[in-house]
Amino acid sequence: MATLTIRMSDGEAEVAKRFAAFEGKTFSEFARESIMERIEDFLDVQELEKAIAEDDGVRYTLDEVKSELGL
């Protein structure tokens, strides 16, 4: 497992540590989860942009979908 160093002011570090503790997490858990969530958010936006670009504008009502599924 890799070890990373994060540089921040003493004030920022204190706020981050207190927030991690408030959530019942270690600072390391909090930092790791925050970094991964940021990456996931970025990838979600990329997928959304791709879906918008490929959207053909066709929409179906709930009744049409149910009928197609035989419900």
Helices and strands as residue ranges (DSSP letters): H 10-22, H 27-54, H 62-69
